[in-house]
Amino acid sequence: MTSTTPPYYPAIDDHGLLGDLRTCALVAGDGAVDWFCPGRFDAPSVFGALLDRERGGAFRIWVEGAASSQSYLPRSAVVVTRFESPDGGVGEIVDFMVPDEARASFTPGTTTLYRIVRAVAGDIQFSVDCRPRFDYGRSFGEPVELVRRGGTQAAVFSGPDCTLSLLSTAPLGLDADSGSARAEVLLGAGEAAAFVLVASLATPEDWEPDVAAEVERALEEALIFWHGWLSQSTYRGRWADPVHRSAITLKLLTYSPTGAFLAAATTGLPEEIGGFRNWDYRYTWIRDGSFSARALSDLGFHEEAEAFARWVTGRLADGPTSLGEPLHIMYRVDGTADLLEEELPHWEGYRRSAPVRIGNGAAEQLQLDIYGEFLYSLAGTEHLHSPEGQAAVGRLLDWLVEHWARPDEGIWETRGGRRDFTYSRLMCWAAFEYGLRIAPTHENAGMWAVMAHSIAGEIRTKGWDEDQQAYIQTYGDAALDASILFMPMVGFTTPHEERWTGTLNAIERSLIHNGLCHRYRLSEFSDGLAGDESSFDLCTTLYHIALAQSGAVEQAQKLFEAFLRHAGPTGLFAEELTPGGQQLGNYPQAFTHLGVIWAALALDEALDRVGDGSSESRGAVARG
């Protein structure tokens, strides 16, 4: 239950995610929409109280003195925030957006956020305060105006790059000093009121809707869309709720016009409270997007994987980057790569964790692992097996033949200089290995096979530490790295191979604490950044997969289910977990949710084998 007297900073995971597959909004457990970038995921925010509760702007609806709780309507992206007042009244807010393809009518250039308030039991009074702050809180915009749209009242907020119109079935008032629209809505049991916030790039037309009817129609469209989309799932395993919530989350992080996946919905949420590691994740990493596409495809959602494969080959067709690489490591969702990193010094940051950044300076890094992640993840797509796809793969691998053996910044985007990361070499091996499966008759396939063999030999020699009996993070250094947990997943080794058993034992000794996995230990490896970090959720799920595949199925299941209990009230995860179970980092995080999907699939497979009596794990002893 959440206390609902605003303003304050809710827990990062105390939010539900809404979206229309172009952009998204976060609604906190107290009923405040405190993150919303209309038009596109990476557009400037109009509600950013998540990062500065006073200057960020928010659309708050609350019940004074009530406790609240939050959940999704089953199998949907519709969030319900429920209030229980001290006098026994019960009310709820139903928040949602509608994907463009599901809407009966759609005006290009608009984004619509729907909010329904209802009295479930007794009388209940909702307080409403809509207070946008344009351009990441840098502009109040023009003075708010109250206008009539037919029989409907609307408050109009005009900013430098968009206009917001708040339409309501309830009377609205204005507060000129704060630049907000307000309402007090008293409802009896069974009564409802509706609010529709329409964002447009220009002054909106004189739309005169029947707001109550429009909202009910839109809710039906949203539910039909999500139920229909989720019906494609082939998952029939033991963890249907977290797997399907993760699938819906990955879908919500998809930009439908291009098929690009976001790494996360937010910017600036800290990896350490009060710390420096606060990055903008509202972009499409080749790595994160490829893994997201693979995870959805593994559940039967193949259209998303095909769309992303086409999007990546489109980027390959754009030609080399300014650094001469075939691909940037990340892009905006429209395929452009202007990601200049800047700070927003006027914002205090989540719980005073500054600086808040927009853009991402890691865009100029060299990360050679992206090619293997792309080809491993999307080798099963029809597009990459088409003549166009095979030609693109061929050109990529022919380039990689000459360029794989270079130090880089690696998967974790370290800022301490380039190194020979074992994981980067592993994924270069995977690029050739899976490229051969995509285009086995290519004229240079023989050379690719030679490269794969050569890289594998180098990893087994230079990436191995005899003293620890483990594969290590970088050549010539003893530090360990959880990215090595991908080795059996991509087929470089088997779960029972002696070297892999030693590596898993070493990772358990060094990187695992209470079943949670760190990427690396800062005491052993300097990543060039100030501050500290907690366990990394993707790595934790990779550890669960490794346990299950190695035979410790019961232990893996226990740890996985304990990890799932760290999800927020709506079932969503950020990037990291503190030892006390606090979620940190940008939210919700695609890495974590695709990890949940992969871990559930791996555990289902292992448990099914145990049940059939056909697995080595039947008599295995728990690890660690």
N, C-alpha and C positions, 0 to 999 in steps of 0.2 A: 504494500500500500504506500502511496506517495502523498506527502503533505502538499497541499495545493495553493498555498498563499504565495503569489508571485511578488517579486522576482527572486530567483536563486538559480544555481547551476545544478541541474539534475545529473544523475549518473549518466555516463556516456551510453550505457546499454539500456537506460530507461527511456527508450524511444522506439516508435514504430516508423517504418519506412513506407512512404507512398510514392507512386510514380506513374507517368504516362508513357514511358519508354523514350522520352526525350529529355526529361529532367525529373527531379524528385523533390520531396519535402520530408523533413523529420518532424514528427509530433511527439512531444515529451509526455511522460506519464501524468503530468499535471494539466494536460490539455493545451499546451502552448506549441504552436508551430514556430520553432526557433531556428530552422534552417530551410531556406527556399531560394533557389536561383531560377527565376522564370525563363522559359524559352529553351535553355540548354543547361546540361549539368555544370559546365564550366563558365556559365554566365555570372556576372556580378550578383551578389545576394541582395535581396530586399528584406529578408528576415535572417538575421545572423546573431541573435541573442545567445546562441550556443557558444559563441566565441567572445561576446561582450554583452553582458546582460543589460547594460544601460544604454549602450550606443549601437547595438547591433540590429534592433528592430525585431518585432515578434507579432504574431496573431494569437492572442491569448483568449481562451474561454475557460472559465473555472467556476466552481461553486465554493463560495466562501466557507472556510472551516471544515470542508468535506475531506475525506480520504478518497484516494483514487487508485484504480488499477487499470491495466491495459492488456489487450490481447488482439489477435487478428480474428476476423470471421474465418471459419475453417476453409482451407483450400483457396485463399484469396489474398489480395493485398489491401483489404479494407480493414482499417484499424478502429477498434472500439475502445474508448476511454470511459470507464464507469466511475461514477461518483456516489458515495454514500454519505449523506449529511447527518449531523448529530441528531436532528429531529426525525430521522427515519425516512426521509425522502431519498429516492434513488433515481439518478439520471445518467445519461450517457451522451457522448459525442461520437458520431460516426464520420470518420475522415477517409477520403479517397480521391483518387484521380482516375481518369479513364484513358486508356491507350487510344491513340488516334484511330487505329484500324477498327476499334470497337464502337466508335461513335457514329450515330445516325447522321449527324451534321457536324462539320468541323470547319472553323475559320483558320486558315494558315496564319502562323505568326502569333497564335494565342496559346496560353496555358491556363487551365482552369483547375482550381482547387475547390472541392466540395466539402462542406461541413454541415452536418445535421445534428441538432440538439434535441433530445427526447426526455420526457419524464416517464420513467418506468414504474415507479410506485410513489404515491403521495405527491405533495407539491414540492417543487424544487426551482430555485432561482439561479440562472446562469448569468455570470458577468462576462462581458465581451469587450475586448480592447484590441483593435487592429492598428498597429503602429509601424508602418514600414520605414526602413532607412535604406535608401538606394545606394548602389555602387559600393558595396561592402561598408555601409555606414558612413560614407564620405559625403552623402547628400541627403538633406531632408526633402528635397523636391519642392514643388510649388505648394502653396497652401491647399489643404484638403478642401474639396467642395462637396456639397450635398445636392444631388440632382434627382429628378424624377425620370424613370424609364417606364413609360406607360403607367401601370398601377403599382410600380415597384420603386422603392427608394434605393439610391445608390450613392456611396461615397467614392469620390474619384481622387486618386493620388497620382500626380504627374511627376515623374522623375526624369533624369537626364537621358535614360536609355529605354525606358518603358513606362507604360501607364497601367495602374491597377484600378479596377472597378470592383467595389464590394457591394453586391446586391443582397438584399435580405428580405425575409418575410416579416421581420421584427423592426420596429422603429429604430432608426439610428440617430445618434447625436454626435456632434463634433467637439473636439477639444483643440482649439487653435494653438494653445501653448505647446502641447505635446505633439501636435500634428496627427492626432489619432481619431478614429471613429469608434464610438462606444455604444453599448446597448445593455440594458438590464431586461432579462427575459424570464418571466415567471410562468411556469407551466404546471398544469395538473396532470395526473396520471393519464397516459395515452396521448397527450398533446406533443407537438413537435414544432420546431422552427428551423429555418434553413438559411445558410449563408453560402454565397457563391462568389469566390474571388477570381476575377478574370484578369490576366496579365496580357498585355499586347504591346507590340513594338511601337505602335503609333496610337494616336487618339482613337479610341474604339468607336465603332458605329453606334447609332442609337438602338442598341439591342433592347427589346422589350419583352423579356421572357415571363412566363408564369413560373416564378422561382420554385415554388413547391413542386409543381409537376416536373420541371426540368431536373430537379435534384433526384426525385424518385426514378425518373427514366434513366438518368446517368448511373445511379446505383445498380439498377438492373443490368445495364450494359457492362459495368465493371465486373459484376459477379459472373455474368455469362462468359465474358472473356477469360477470366482466370480459371473458372471451372473447366472451360473448353480446352484451354492451353494445358492445364495440369493433367487432363485425361490422356494426353499422349505419353505420360510417364509409364515406363515398363518396370519400375521398381516395385517389388512385392516382398521386400525384406522386413527385418525386425524393427527398423527405425524410420517408419514412414513419415512421421510428423517432422522430425528435424531434417530429414533428407528433402522432403517436399518444401519445407520452409526455406531451406538453403537454395533449392532450385528456383523458387519464386524470387528470392533475393538476387540471384545471379541474373535472372530475367529483368528485374527492375533496374539493374545496373547496365542494361543494354541500351544503346542509342539506335532505335529502330531504323532511322533513315540510312544508316551505313552498316549496321551490324557490329559496330565496335563495342567492346566491353570496358567498363570503368574498373579501376582497381578498388575504389571506394567512393562513397557518396559525398565525402566531406573534405575539407582542408583544415589544417591547423590543430587537429585534436592531438594532444601530447602523448608521447610514449613514456613520459615521466612527468608527474604533476610538478609544475614549476620549472620544467626542463626546457632544453633547447631543441629537442628532436621533434619538430612540429612541421609536417610536410603537406603539400597539396597532392592528393591522390585522385583528383577528379579527371584523370586522363587515361588513355589506353596504352598500357605497356604490352609489348608483343608477348612477353612471358605470361603475365597475369591473364591477358585475354585468351591466349592459346589454352592455358590450363582451364579457364572457365568454360571455353567451348568444348573441351574434351570431357569435362565433368558433366555438362548437360547432355552431350552425345551419349555418354555412358548410361544415362537414364532414359534414352530414347528420344531426346529433343535434338534431332539431326539438323533441322533448318538453321538453328543458331550457329552450329559448327560450320555448315556450308557457307553461311553469310560471312562469318569471320574469316574463313579461308579465302573467300573472294576479296575481302577487304585487305588482307595482308598482301595478296598477290597484286592488288591495285597499288599498294605502297611500293612494292618491288618495281612495278612498271613506271613509277614516278622517277626512277633513276637514282643514282647514288646520292648520299648525303654530302654535306659540305666537308665531312671528314673522309669521304671516299668509301663509306660503308654501304652495303645494299639497303639497310634499314636503319632508321632511328630506333632507339630502344623504346621510345614512347611518342605518342601523338595526341593531339586533340581528337575528339570523336569524329570530326569531319575530315581527318587525315592530314591536317596541317600540323606543323611542328614548331610553332612560335611559342615557346614555353619559358620565356624569360622569368626568372625567379625574382620576386620583390617582396618586401615586408610591409605590413599594415601597422605602422607604429601607433595609430590612434586607437587600436583595439587592445584590450588587456590580455586577451587569450582566455581559453577555458580554464577557470580557476586560477587565473593569473599566470598561465603558462605561455610566455611570450618568447620569441616573436610568432605572430601569425603570418604565414606566407601564402602567396598565390604564385602560380607558376612553379616550375621545378627545375633547379639547376642540374640535376642528374641527367637531364635530357641530352647533354653533350658528352656523357660518359661513353666509354667503350665497354660493352658487355657482350662477349662472344657467345655466351650461353643461349641467347635468344633464338638462334637458328635451330638448335637441337630441340628446344622446347616447342617451337612452332611445328617442326616436322614430326616429332613424336606425338604431339597432341592431335594433329590434323591429318595424319597419314591415312586414316580411314575415310576421309571425305571423298565424295565423287569429284568435287572440283579439282583437287590436287591430282587425281588420276585422269583428268581430261587432258587433251593435247595442250591447252593453254596452261593448265596447272603443272604438267610435267615439264614443259618448257621453262616455266618460272623456276621450278625446283632445280632443273639442270643448270641454269645460269647461276643460281645461288651457290650450289655445291662446287661448280667449277671455280667460282671466286674463292670459296672457303678453302679449297685445296692449297692456295697460296697464302692464306691469311690467318689460319687457325692458331698458329704457334706464337701467340703474342700475349704478354701480360695485359690484364684488363682490370676494371673496377669490380667485376663480379656481380653475382645475383643480389647481394645485399647493398649494392651501390655505396660502397665505402668511399670515404673522402680522404683517405690517407695515402693515396698513390696506387699505381697499378702493380699487380702481382700475378704470379702464375697460380691461379686458383684451380684446384683439382676439379671442382664442380664445373668450371667453364670448359675444361678439357673433356670432362665426361659428356657434356652436352654437344660439344663439337663431334665427339664420337657418335652420339645419338643422331646428329644431323646426317652423317654419312650412312649410318646403319638404317635409318628409317627412310632416307632418300632412296636407297637401293630398293626398298619395298615399293616405293611409289613409282620409280622409273627404272625398273631392272634391266631394260633393254637399251638404255641410253648409251650413246657411243663412248662415254667416259665412265661408265659404271665400274669398269675394272679398276680405274684409278681411285674411285671412291672407296672400293673395297680395300685397296691397299692403304688408303688414309685411315680407315676405320681400324685396321689391324695395327697400324703404326701408333695411333693415338692410344689404343688400348694397352699396348706394350709400354708406352711412356707412363701412363697412369699407374700401371702395376709396378713400375720401377721407381719413378720420382714422386708419385703420390702416396707411396706406402712408407710407413714408419715401422721399422723392425722392432724397435724397443717397445712401442705401445701395441704392436700387432694390430695396426689400424690404418685405414686410409685417412689422410690428414687434409687440412684446409688448403694449404699452399705448399708448393714444392720447397723443401729445405727448412720447413718450420714444423714444430711439433703440435701446434694448436689444432684442435678438432673443430668440425663444422657440421651442423645438422643437415645442410644441403646434401651431404653424402648419403643421406637416407633415401635419396632417389635412385641409387645404384641398382637395387633389385627391381624397382618399378620399371625402369627403362630397359632392363634385361642385360645390364653389364655383368652382373653376377647373379647367383641364385641364393635364396634365403638360407640355405644350409651349407654353402661353400665355406671352407675354414676361414679364409680371410674375412669374409663378411661377418661371421660369428664373432671374430675378434674385434672388428670395427664396431659392431653393435654393443658389445660389452664395454668398449672404451667410451662410446657416446653415453652409455648409461652411467658410467662412473663420473664423467666430466660435465655433461650437459643436462642431465635429468634430475629434477627435484620434485618430489611428491607427484610423480607421473607427468609433470609438465616439462617441456623441452625448450631450452634456450638455443638461439642460432649459433652462438659462440660465446666464449667467456672473455669479457673485456680485460680481465686480469692476464689473459694469455695472448690477446690480439688487439691491437689498437686500430680502430676503424676511422680514426681521424676526426671524431666528433666528440664534443663535450657531453657529459651526462652519462646516465646508466639506462638500462632497459630491462624489461621483465621477460618472462617466457614468451615465445612466439607461437601463436596458435597453429599456424600451418605446420610448423615443425613438430608440435605435439601430436597432431593427427598423423603425420608421417611416421612418427615413432610407434603409434598404435598399429599402423599398417605393417611396419617391420616386425613387431611382436607377433601379430597374427600370422604373418607369412612364415615366420621362423618356427612356429609351433606352439608358442605360449598364448594360445587362444583365450583361455579363461582370464589370464592376466590382462590381455589386450582389451577384452570386453569390459572388464571392471574399470579400467582406467578411462576408456572411451566414454562409458556412461557417466563416470564422475566428471569428466570434462564437459559433457553436454549439460550437466546441471549448472554450469557457470553461465549459460546463455541468459540473456536479459529476459524480462517478462514477455516480450513478443517473440522470443526464440532466436534473437539475432546476436551476432558476435562482432567485436572490434578486432584489432590486430594482435594485442598482447594481453596477458593476464599476470597480475601481480601475485605474489605468494598468498595474499589474503583474498584472492578471487576478484579483484577490481579489474574491470576491462579498461584498457587504454589504447590509444591510437585511433586512426580514422575508422569511421563506422558507417554502415556495416562494411566489413572487409571481405572482398571476393576471395582472397587467399584462404581465409578461415572457412568460409562456407563451401568452397570446392573441396577443401580438406575433409570436412564433415561428410560430404558425399562419398569421396574415395574411401575413407575409413569405414563407413557403413558397408559399402560394397565389398571391401576386403574381408571384413569380419563376417558378413553373411556367407561369403564363399567358404571361409575357413570353418565356420560353425556347421555349415551344411556338410562339409567333408567329414567333420568329426561325427556328426549324426549318422552319416553313411558308413562309418568305420573305415573310411578310405584315406584318412589323413595321418601323416606322421605325428600331428599334434595330439592325437588321441592319448598317447602316453607321455606327452611332453611335460617337463617340469617348468613351472613358472620361472621367468628370467628375473635377474636382479635380486 
